[in-house]
Amino acid sequence: MSKLILTTEVTGLGSAGDVVEVKNGYARNYLLPRGFAVLWSKGGEKQVAQIRAARDARAVASVEEANALKAALEAATVKLTIKAGVGGRLFGAVKTSAVAAAVAAAGLGEIDKRKVEFGAPIRTTGNHTATVKLTADLSAKLNLQVVAAK
């Protein structure tokens, strides 16, 4: 097991500044090469405090923005136009990057594609919902209308 300090939020593991223990291969092959974490050391405890302080400062400043964005996202329905076949079946599935681009195109604000989650892959046209994680404890339900491209 490797002891690491997360530098960014990793879904299912923790947020920036958290000290976590993960398997060696996960640390060596995924977290460390992508810059999501650094190895833990006694000197790293100061770094943990700095990362947490910066995270908390950003969180306080963005709480009002996150609440406003949540209200805007839940009030609107975002339309996605995607290639589809017979019977409304999509060629592939809806991607989180397409949802983020559609939200920005609708003028609702900028969201990170990594913060968009689907309950199950969206592979048909129609109305669907997605969850957008705005902060650690604030999520918004996004209504999606998937239509076939002509």
GROMACS elastic network, one bead per residue, 0.5 to 0.9 nm:
[ bonds ]
;  ai    aj funct       b0    kb
    1    21     6  0.61415   500
    1    22     6  0.55026   500
    1    24     6  0.53618   500
    1    25     6  0.88898   500
    1    27     6  0.88543   500
    2    20     6  0.81755   500
    2    21     6  0.53995   500
    2    22     6  0.54044   500
    2    23     6  0.59327   500
    2    24     6  0.54049   500
    2    25     6  0.89312   500
    2    26     6  0.89529   500
    2    27     6  0.68340   500
    2    28     6  0.89272   500
    2    39     6  0.78318   500
    2    40     6  0.83943   500
    3    19     6  0.69844   500
    3    20     6  0.57562   500
    3    22     6  0.66319   500
    3    23     6  0.88117   500
    3    24     6  0.89772   500
    3    27     6  0.87721   500
    3    38     6  0.89655   500
    3    39     6  0.64999   500
    3    40     6  0.55871   500
    3    41     6  0.86095   500
    4    18     6  0.82862   500
    4    19     6  0.56506   500
    4    20     6  0.54287   500
    4    21     6  0.62143   500
    4    22     6  0.76474   500
    4    27     6  0.79016   500
    4    32     6  0.89808   500
    4    37     6  0.61704   500
    4    38     6  0.56694   500
    4    41     6  0.84681   500
    5    16     6  0.77728   500
    5    17     6  0.60764   500
    5    18     6  0.57814   500
    5    20     6  0.64223   500
    5    21     6  0.88884   500
    5    36     6  0.86705   500
    5    37     6  0.54070   500
    5    38     6  0.53607   500
    5    39     6  0.61794   500
    5    40     6  0.55868   500
    5    41     6  0.88463   500
    5    44     6  0.78341   500
    5    45     6  0.88366   500
    5    47     6  0.87188   500
    5    48     6  0.70580   500
    6     9     6  0.70663   500
    6    10     6  0.78450   500
    6    13     6  0.89859   500
    6    14     6  0.74016   500
    6    15     6  0.66157   500
    6    16     6  0.50113   500
    6    17     6  0.53950   500
    6    18     6  0.55551   500
    6    19     6  0.64578   500
    6    20     6  0.74387   500
    6    31     6  0.84746   500
    6    35     6  0.87822   500
    6    36     6  0.58925   500
    6    38     6  0.65356   500
    6    39     6  0.88050   500
    6    48     6  0.85926   500
    7    10     6  0.89885   500
    7    15     6  0.76778   500
    7    17     6  0.60205   500
    7    18     6  0.81254   500
    7    35     6  0.72821   500
    7    36     6  0.53007   500
    7    38     6  0.70772   500
    7    48     6  0.87263   500
    7    51     6  0.73195   500
    8    14     6  0.84956   500
    8    15     6  0.60025   500
    8    17     6  0.76812   500
    8    35     6  0.81691   500
    8    36     6  0.53590   500
    8    37     6  0.71475   500
    9    13     6  0.78806   500
    9    14     6  0.58880   500
    9    16     6  0.51357   500
    9    17     6  0.86933   500
    9    18     6  0.89868   500
    9    36     6  0.75771   500
   10    13     6  0.54571   500
   10    14     6  0.55705   500
   10    15     6  0.60766   500
   10    16     6  0.80756   500
   10    31     6  0.89182   500
   10    36     6  0.73738   500
   11    14     6  0.65369   500
   11    15     6  0.79413   500
   11   114     6  0.88263   500
   11   115     6  0.88034   500
   13    20     6  0.77432   500
   14    17     6  0.84708   500
   14    18     6  0.62354   500
   14    19     6  0.84690   500
   14    20     6  0.77867   500
   15    18     6  0.59219   500
   15   136     6  0.80797   500
   16    19     6  0.88270   500
   16    36     6  0.85874   500
   16    37     6  0.85491   500
   16    48     6  0.84204   500
   16    51     6  0.65575   500
   16    52     6  0.68726   500
   16    55     6  0.71702   500
   17    47     6  0.79831   500
   17    49     6  0.72490   500
   17    50     6  0.80821   500
   17    51     6  0.51862   500
   17    52     6  0.51873   500
   17    53     6  0.88807   500
   17    55     6  0.80760   500
   18    48     6  0.72690   500
   18    51     6  0.89450   500
   18    52     6  0.81173   500
   19    40     6  0.75383   500
   19    48     6  0.79520   500
   20    40     6  0.89384   500
   22    25     6  0.83993   500
   22    26     6  0.66614   500
   22    27     6  0.65055   500
   23    26     6  0.54843   500
   23    27     6  0.64135   500
   23    28     6  0.87047   500
   24    27     6  0.52037   500
   24    28     6  0.59657   500
   24    29     6  0.83611   500
   25    28     6  0.50343   500
   25    29     6  0.56402   500
   25    30     6  0.77708   500
   26    29     6  0.54677   500
   26    30     6  0.54288   500
   26    31     6  0.65147   500
   26    32     6  0.86155   500
   27    30     6  0.57174   500
   27    32     6  0.57390   500
   27    33     6  0.84135   500
   27    37     6  0.80543   500
   27    39     6  0.88897   500
   28    31     6  0.66342   500
   28    32     6  0.57735   500
   28    33     6  0.70919   500
   29    32     6  0.68871   500
   29    33     6  0.65208   500
   29    34     6  0.86728   500
   30    33     6  0.59097   500
   30    34     6  0.62859   500
   30    35     6  0.86921   500
   30    36     6  0.82205   500
   31    34     6  0.56267   500
   31    35     6  0.62830   500
   31    36     6  0.50244   500
   31    37     6  0.55780   500
   31    38     6  0.81386   500
   32    35     6  0.51879   500
   32    36     6  0.61110   500
   32    37     6  0.54263   500
   32    38     6  0.62209   500
   32    39     6  0.80247   500
   33    36     6  0.77807   500
   33    37     6  0.85861   500
   34    37     6  0.79905   500
   35    38     6  0.72184   500
   37    40     6  0.89492   500
   38    44     6  0.87742   500
   39    44     6  0.81450   500
   40    43     6  0.82339   500
   40    44     6  0.58858   500
   40    45     6  0.79259   500
   41    45     6  0.70420   500
   42    45     6  0.57426   500
   42    46     6  0.82776   500
   43    46     6  0.61380   500
   43    47     6  0.74439   500
   44    48     6  0.62498   500
   44    49     6  0.87839   500
   45    49     6  0.64361   500
   45    50     6  0.87805   500
   46    49     6  0.51741   500
   46    50     6  0.63731   500
   46    51     6  0.87310   500
   47    50     6  0.50542   500
   47    51     6  0.61079   500
   47    52     6  0.85411   500
   48    51     6  0.51718   500
   48    52     6  0.61172   500
   48    53     6  0.85355   500
   49    52     6  0.52079   500
   49    53     6  0.60873   500
   49    54     6  0.86338   500
   50    53     6  0.51037   500
   50    54     6  0.61786   500
   50    55     6  0.85381   500
   51    54     6  0.52157   500
   51    55     6  0.61015   500
   51    56     6  0.86063   500
   52    56     6  0.60353   500
   52    57     6  0.85325   500
   53    56     6  0.51458   500
   53    57     6  0.61637   500
   53    58     6  0.86816   500
   54    57     6  0.51311   500
   54    58     6  0.62684   500
   54    59     6  0.85803   500
   55    58     6  0.52325   500
   55    59     6  0.60994   500
   55    60     6  0.87607   500
   56    60     6  0.62177   500
   56    61     6  0.86607   500
   57    60     6  0.54005   500
   57    61     6  0.63984   500
   57    62     6  0.86972   500
   58    61     6  0.52379   500
   58    62     6  0.60752   500
   58    63     6  0.86316   500
   59    62     6  0.51674   500
   59    63     6  0.60310   500
   59   135     6  0.75826   500
   59   136     6  0.89890   500
   60    63     6  0.55484   500
   60    64     6  0.81846   500
   61    64     6  0.71708   500
   61    65     6  0.78550   500
   62    66     6  0.58790   500
   62    67     6  0.85347   500
   62   135     6  0.86837   500
   63    66     6  0.50580   500
   63    67     6  0.62110   500
   63    68     6  0.86379   500
   63   135     6  0.80593   500
   64    67     6  0.51937   500
   64    68     6  0.62420   500
   64    69     6  0.85865   500
   65    68     6  0.51236   500
   65    69     6  0.60496   500
   65    70     6  0.84923   500
   66    69     6  0.50106   500
   66    70     6  0.59847   500
   66    71     6  0.86199   500
   66   134     6  0.61032   500
   66   135     6  0.72658   500
   66   138     6  0.78039   500
   67    70     6  0.50146   500
   67    71     6  0.62908   500
   67    72     6  0.86909   500
   67   134     6  0.86458   500
   67   138     6  0.81415   500
   68    71     6  0.52213   500
   68    72     6  0.62937   500
   68    73     6  0.86874   500
   69    72     6  0.50465   500
   69    73     6  0.60370   500
   69    74     6  0.85359   500
   69   108     6  0.73828   500
   69   109     6  0.71177   500
   69   134     6  0.82846   500
   69   140     6  0.84740   500
   70    73     6  0.51799   500
   70    74     6  0.60860   500
   70    75     6  0.84876   500
   70   132     6  0.86597   500
   70   134     6  0.76571   500
   70   138     6  0.82917   500
   70   139     6  0.72940   500
   70   140     6  0.52732   500
   70   141     6  0.80584   500
   70   142     6  0.88914   500
   71    74     6  0.53747   500
   71    75     6  0.61116   500
   71    76     6  0.87363   500
   71   140     6  0.79667   500
   72    75     6  0.53163   500
   72    76     6  0.63474   500
   72   108     6  0.64643   500
   72   109     6  0.86858   500
   73    76     6  0.54966   500
   73    77     6  0.77090   500
   73    78     6  0.85094   500
   73   103     6  0.83111   500
   73   108     6  0.67822   500
   73   109     6  0.87819   500
   73   132     6  0.88439   500
   73   140     6  0.67932   500
   73   141     6  0.72207   500
   73   142     6  0.57631   500
   73   143     6  0.79428   500
   74    77     6  0.77520   500
   74   140     6  0.63513   500
   74   141     6  0.57146   500
   74   142     6  0.55603   500
   74   143     6  0.70235   500
   75   142     6  0.84279   500
   75   143     6  0.84972   500
   76   108     6  0.84234   500
   76   142     6  0.76897   500
   76   143     6  0.69920   500
   76   144     6  0.89310   500
   77   142     6  0.71408   500
   77   144     6  0.56640   500
   77   145     6  0.66746   500
   78    99     6  0.81216   500
   78   102     6  0.66661   500
   78   103     6  0.64290   500
   78   106     6  0.70604   500
   78   142     6  0.76590   500
   78   143     6  0.62680   500
   78   145     6  0.60390   500
   78   146     6  0.84716   500
   79    99     6  0.89246   500
   79   102     6  0.70417   500
   79   103     6  0.86372   500
   79   106     6  0.84071   500
   79   143     6  0.87412   500
   79   144     6  0.59709   500
   79   146     6  0.60346   500
   79   147     6  0.73062   500
   80    94     6  0.87246   500
   80    98     6  0.76853   500
   80    99     6  0.73377   500
   80   102     6  0.65114   500
   80   144     6  0.70728   500
   80   145     6  0.60720   500
   80   147     6  0.61450   500
   80   148     6  0.84499   500
   81   145     6  0.84894   500
   81   146     6  0.60565   500
   81   147     6  0.50026   500
   81   148     6  0.56720   500
   81   149     6  0.53462   500
   81   150     6  0.88394   500
   82    90     6  0.71741   500
   82    91     6  0.82526   500
   82    94     6  0.79439   500
   82   125     6  0.85275   500
   82   146     6  0.70951   500
   82   147     6  0.63594   500
   82   148     6  0.52918   500
   82   149     6  0.52117   500
   82   150     6  0.89317   500
   83    89     6  0.88334   500
   83    90     6  0.61535   500
   83    91     6  0.62754   500
   83    92     6  0.89499   500
   83   147     6  0.83401   500
   83   148     6  0.54717   500
   83   150     6  0.76695   500
   84    87     6  0.82297   500
   84    88     6  0.57303   500
   84    89     6  0.54366   500
   84    91     6  0.55885   500
   84    92     6  0.87731   500
   84   124     6  0.79513   500
   84   125     6  0.77687   500
   84   147     6  0.81960   500
   84   148     6  0.51892   500
   84   149     6  0.67305   500
   84   150     6  0.87759   500
   85    88     6  0.58331   500
   85    89     6  0.53206   500
   85    90     6  0.60132   500
   85    91     6  0.68013   500
   85   148     6  0.80578   500
   86    89     6  0.62569   500
   86    90     6  0.86872   500
   87    90     6  0.89823   500
   87   124     6  0.84526   500
   87   125     6  0.86803   500
   88   123     6  0.86272   500
   88   124     6  0.55634   500
   88   125     6  0.51616   500
   88   126     6  0.81260   500
   88   147     6  0.81180   500
   88   148     6  0.68272   500
   89    92     6  0.86289   500
   89   123     6  0.60990   500
   89   125     6  0.65340   500
   89   148     6  0.87322   500
   90    93     6  0.63418   500
   90    94     6  0.81793   500
   90   122     6  0.83964   500
   90   123     6  0.51800   500
   90   124     6  0.53769   500
   90   125     6  0.69829   500
   90   148     6  0.78254   500
   91   123     6  0.76069   500
   91   124     6  0.89767   500
   92    95     6  0.88965   500
   92   122     6  0.87234   500
   92   123     6  0.64904   500
   93   121     6  0.62738   500
   93   122     6  0.54452   500
   93   124     6  0.79679   500
   94    97     6  0.85679   500
   94    98     6  0.68930   500
   94    99     6  0.76743   500
   94   121     6  0.71239   500
   94   122     6  0.55287   500
   94   123     6  0.66542   500
   94   124     6  0.88584   500
   94   146     6  0.86409   500
   95    98     6  0.52878   500
   95    99     6  0.66735   500
   95   100     6  0.89315   500
   95   113     6  0.87422   500
   95   121     6  0.87153   500
   95   122     6  0.85124   500
   96    99     6  0.50850   500
   96   100     6  0.62686   500
   96   101     6  0.86430   500
   96   112     6  0.88449   500
   96   113     6  0.52417   500
   96   114     6  0.72037   500
   96   115     6  0.84107   500
   96   116     6  0.58686   500
   96   117     6  0.73613   500
   96   118     6  0.84359   500
   97   100     6  0.50766   500
   97   101     6  0.61342   500
   97   102     6  0.85523   500
   97   112     6  0.82248   500
   97   113     6  0.50681   500
   97   114     6  0.81557   500
   97   116     6  0.85064   500
   98   101     6  0.51047   500
   98   102     6  0.60737   500
   98   103     6  0.86158   500
   98   113     6  0.82216   500
   99   102     6  0.50658   500
   99   103     6  0.61776   500
   99   104     6  0.86581   500
   99   113     6  0.74258   500
   99   116     6  0.77692   500
   99   130     6  0.89956   500
   99   144     6  0.83364   500
  100   103     6  0.52030   500
  100   104     6  0.63205   500
  100   105     6  0.86482   500
  100   110     6  0.72417   500
  100   111     6  0.57907   500
  100   112     6  0.65359   500
  100   113     6  0.54211   500
  100   116     6  0.77009   500
  101   104     6  0.51287   500
  101   105     6  0.60618   500
  101   106     6  0.85762   500
  101   110     6  0.83100   500
  101   111     6  0.84803   500
  101   113     6  0.84551   500
  102   106     6  0.60647   500
  102   107     6  0.86856   500
  103   106     6  0.51467   500
  103   107     6  0.65574   500
  103   108     6  0.56803   500
  103   109     6  0.66212   500
  103   110     6  0.70983   500
  103   111     6  0.75234   500
  104   107     6  0.51977   500
  104   108     6  0.58891   500
  104   109     6  0.53491   500
  104   110     6  0.54362   500
  104   111     6  0.75373   500
  105   108     6  0.76660   500
  105   109     6  0.84908   500
  106   109     6  0.80712   500
  107   110     6  0.83859   500
  111   114     6  0.86105   500
  111   115     6  0.73375   500
  111   116     6  0.81714   500
  111   132     6  0.80822   500
  111   134     6  0.80666   500
  112   115     6  0.54324   500
  112   116     6  0.72124   500
  112   132     6  0.87484   500
  112   134     6  0.89060   500
  113   116     6  0.55007   500
  113   117     6  0.87345   500
  113   132     6  0.88759   500
  114   117     6  0.78577   500
  114   132     6  0.89967   500
  114   133     6  0.88928   500
  115   131     6  0.80872   500
  115   132     6  0.55278   500
  115   133     6  0.51184   500
  115   134     6  0.71634   500
  116   130     6  0.67846   500
  116   131     6  0.58261   500
  116   133     6  0.65724   500
  117   120     6  0.87203   500
  117   130     6  0.57914   500
  117   131     6  0.51809   500
  117   132     6  0.63389   500
  117   133     6  0.79455   500
  118   121     6  0.62832   500
  118   122     6  0.75920   500
  118   129     6  0.73111   500
  118   131     6  0.64045   500
  118   132     6  0.89687   500
  119   122     6  0.86948   500
  119   129     6  0.81306   500
  119   130     6  0.70574   500
  119   131     6  0.81189   500
  122   125     6  0.81494   500
  122   128     6  0.75899   500
  122   146     6  0.88958   500
  124   146     6  0.75581   500
  124   147     6  0.87286   500
  125   128     6  0.85430   500
  125   145     6  0.75094   500
  125   147     6  0.53356   500
  125   148     6  0.66133   500
  126   144     6  0.81167   500
  126   145     6  0.56681   500
  126   146     6  0.51333   500
  126   147     6  0.64913   500
  127   143     6  0.71485   500
  127   144     6  0.56545   500
  127   146     6  0.62489   500
  127   147     6  0.88405   500
  128   142     6  0.84641   500
  128   143     6  0.60820   500
  128   144     6  0.50826   500
  128   145     6  0.63928   500
  128   146     6  0.75252   500
  129   141     6  0.65839   500
  129   142     6  0.55128   500
  129   144     6  0.56304   500
  129   145     6  0.85953   500
  130   140     6  0.83564   500
  130   141     6  0.58699   500
  130   142     6  0.50920   500
  130   143     6  0.66267   500
  130   144     6  0.72616   500
  131   139     6  0.65773   500
  131   140     6  0.57232   500
  131   142     6  0.59446   500
  131   143     6  0.89227   500
  132   138     6  0.87634   500
  132   139     6  0.55411   500
  132   140     6  0.51909   500
  132   141     6  0.64223   500
  132   142     6  0.68865   500
  133   136     6  0.72289   500
  133   137     6  0.79695   500
  133   138     6  0.63177   500
  133   140     6  0.65274   500
  133   141     6  0.89717   500
  134   137     6  0.78951   500
  134   138     6  0.55963   500
  134   139     6  0.54069   500
  134   140     6  0.71480   500
  135   138     6  0.50079   500
  135   139     6  0.69139   500
  136   139     6  0.81509   500
